[in-house]
Amino acid sequence: MKTELVKLANLKPPARNVRSHPDYQIAELARAVEKFGQTRPVIIDEDNTILAGNALALAHKRLGRTEISAHRIFGLSKADKSKLMLSDNRIFGLGIDDNVAILDEIRALGDFDIPGFDPSVLEKLSLDTSDVTNLAMSDYGVLSKATVELARADGEAAAGEAAESEVRGETEAGPVQGGAEAAAAPSEGETICPACGHVFRPSKP
């Protein structure tokens, strides 16, 4: 494939760009260009209209570059130029990510500075299942000291009201609201199961 260096100022976007490019995508693409260089050319026609690679041109502009490598195609009809733009975007989207292979590759690298990926997300994804479970259980449902004290105070107050009500003979049939349940307020560091209300202290990882 023969390529040439062309000035970005001379390139023209198509009349209808079939794919929009959000700012975060251009930022990540610019990061990739800065890290690896331009790994593929933009495709242009005889009139310098971009047929494929609009985002790449925007990334070069973001980096303050004035030239870009391009492959120029001659002789396409207007209809074929439109078809090229449509198929270039559509065919790429037909691929399917192999998430298992991606995760294995990331774990093998041990380096999360990969353009297009969020480093903090990659770090969490690369954890072993046991690490993820322990991390989740160490935080899930654990109450702060202030919350525990408030729950204890509410429980004591409710229990006191129930006892006073019994003395006055005002207790209605059925379970006393805030009685045994309130007395079972969790201590600091304990966890409440959201499904059954069971209070337990999770083991540390």
N, C-alpha and C positions, 0 to 999 in steps of 0.2 A: 504494500500500500504506500503510495507516494504521498508525502505530507509536505506542507510548506508553512512557514511562519507568516502569520497575517496580523495586522494591527487590529486590536479590539475595537478601536474607534471606527473602523470601516465595516464592521460586521453589523448585520441587521437581524432583529428577531423576526420570526414568521408573523404573518398577519394575524393568525390565530394559533397561539401556543396551546397545544392539547394537554399540557401538564403544568400545573402551578408549582412553584418552588418556594416554600416557606423559608423564612430567614434562618431558622435553626438548621435546615438542610444545607443551605449555602455555606453557613459557618462551618459545618462538619466537612463539607466538600473542600472548602478552603484549607482546613486543617490537614486533610489528606494530601492535597497538592503540595502543601508546605513540607509535609513529612516525606512523601514518596516521589514528588515531582508529577508532571503530567503523564499519566500512564496510558491515555488514549486520546486521539485527536477529536476535535469537533468536526462535524460533517457540514459542508457549505456547498452552495451552488455557484453558478457562473456570476451571479450578482451579489455574492457575499451574504446571502440569506442563510441563516443557520437552520439546517434541517434536523440535526441531532446534536445535542450537547449544549443546550441553552444554559443549564445550571452550571456546567463547567466554565462557560464564558463568564457568568456572574461571579463565580468563585475567584477567577483570575482578576476580575475587576476589584473585588473585595480586598485582594492581596496587593492591590496597587500596581499590577502588572499591565504592560501596554501591548504585549504580543501573546499569541497563543498558536499552538500547532494545530493545523487543520488539514483535512482531506477534502479536496474539491471534486465534486461530481459534475460531469457535463452531460448534456443531452436528455435529461429527464423531462417528461411532460409535466405540466402543472398538476395533473391528476396523480402521476407517479410520485411527485414530491410530497403531496399530501399523504399518499399511502405509506411512503417511507417514514414520515413523522409519526403516523398512527401506529404502524407495526413496530417501530423502534421502541416506543413506550409500552405497547401492549405485550409484546413478546417477553420483555424483561420481567413484567409482572406475572407471567405464567409460571415462573419458577417457584419451587417450594423449599423453604429453609429446612435443613435437617438439624433440628435443635439439639439432638444428642451429640452429633458430630461437632456442632458449634461449641457446645459446653465442654466437650473433651479437648478441643483445640485451645480454648481459653484457659482451661486448667493446666494444660501442658505448657502454655506460655508463662503463666504466673505474672503477666504484665497486663494491666488493664488500660493502658494508654492506646486505645484503638479508635481511630476516627469513625464516627457513626454510632458509637456505643457510649453509654453513660458509665464511667468507671465505678461509681458507687453501686450501680445495679449489677455490673459484672462481678464485683467482689462478693456480693450476696449470693448470686447465682452459682458461683464457683465453690461455695461451702458444701461440705459433705452433709448428707441428710441428717446424721446425728447431730452435727453442729447446728444446723438450722433448727431442729427440734429443741435442743437445749437452749439456744438463744431465745426462741419464742417462749418457752416455758419459764425462763428466768424473768421475763417481763410481763407475761400475760396474766392479767387479773391481779397483780400485786398492788396493794393499796399503799398510798403514801402515809406517813406518820400522822399528818393532819387529818386525812380521811378516816383513819382508824380511830383517832381520838373523837372525832365527830360522831362516828357510828356508835362508839361505846357510850358516849354521853346521851345520844338519842335512845339507845337501848335501855340505859339505866333510868332515864326519865319515863319511858313507856312502861317499864316494869313497875316503877313506883306508882304511876297512875293506875295500873291494873290492880295492884295490891290495895290501894286506897279505895278503889271502886268496889272491890270484894268486901272490904270492911263495911262500906255503906250499904251493901246488899244491892248494888246497882249493876252488877255484872250480868250481862245477858247470856242466854244459852249459846253454846258454840265456843270455839277457841278464842281466847283473849287476844286482841290485836296487840302486837308488839311484845307478847309475853316471852315464850321460850325461844321464838325465832330471833327476837331482838337481843336476848341474852347471849345468843351465839354469835355476837359480832366478832369478826376476825381480828386477830392480833396483828401487829406490824410484821410484814414479811409474808403473811399468809395469803392464800389465793382462794377466790370464790369461783366455783365452777358455774358458768353462766347457764348451763342446762338444768342442773339439779339443785344448785345452791349449796352443795357440799363445800365445806371449808377445809383446806389442806395446805401443807407447807411443801412446795415443790423442791425436789432435790436439786442441788447446784450442779451445773455441768462439770 
